[in-house]
Amino acid sequence: MRNEKIMVKLIALGPMELLIILGVPIAIFIVWVYSLVDILRSEFNDGSTKILWFLVVFFLSLVGVILYFIIGRSQRINKGA
């Protein structure tokens, strides 16, 4: 009975609500995966920094991604410079 009520509420949602309900988590997931791949492909001063950032992003999800983009990306080694 309860599942039927939830389904009726989902069907009654408009396209904007569905975009928010489905689109935001999908976008967060894509940015999370991009961050993990970026960490794995980048070189850091030492191996422990890479492992630390990977674990921070993996376990803290959105908070870890934000921390990585604010702090972690500046700790990478630039190959071209």
Contacts in CASP RR format, 6 or more apart in sequence:
PFRMAT RR
TARGET T0000
AUTHOR 0000-0000-0000
METHOD contacts of the structure
MODEL  1
MRNEKIMVKLIALGPMELLIILGVPIAIFIVWVYSLVDILRSEFNDGSTK
ILWFLVVFFLSLVGVILYFIIGRSQRINKGA
13 21 0 8 1.000
28 61 0 8 1.000
28 62 0 8 1.000
28 65 0 8 1.000
31 65 0 8 1.000
32 57 0 8 1.000
32 61 0 8 1.000
32 62 0 8 1.000
32 65 0 8 1.000
35 57 0 8 1.000
35 64 0 8 1.000
35 65 0 8 1.000
35 68 0 8 1.000
35 69 0 8 1.000
36 54 0 8 1.000
36 57 0 8 1.000
36 58 0 8 1.000
38 73 0 8 1.000
39 50 0 8 1.000
39 53 0 8 1.000
39 54 0 8 1.000
39 57 0 8 1.000
39 68 0 8 1.000
40 50 0 8 1.000
40 54 0 8 1.000
42 50 0 8 1.000
42 76 0 8 1.000
42 77 0 8 1.000
43 50 0 8 1.000
43 76 0 8 1.000
43 77 0 8 1.000
43 79 0 8 1.000
44 50 0 8 1.000
44 53 0 8 1.000
44 75 0 8 1.000
44 76 0 8 1.000
44 77 0 8 1.000
45 75 0 8 1.000
45 77 0 8 1.000
49 75 0 8 1.000
53 68 0 8 1.000
53 72 0 8 1.000
53 75 0 8 1.000
56 64 0 8 1.000
56 67 0 8 1.000
56 68 0 8 1.000
57 64 0 8 1.000
57 65 0 8 1.000
57 67 0 8 1.000
57 68 0 8 1.000
60 67 0 8 1.000
END
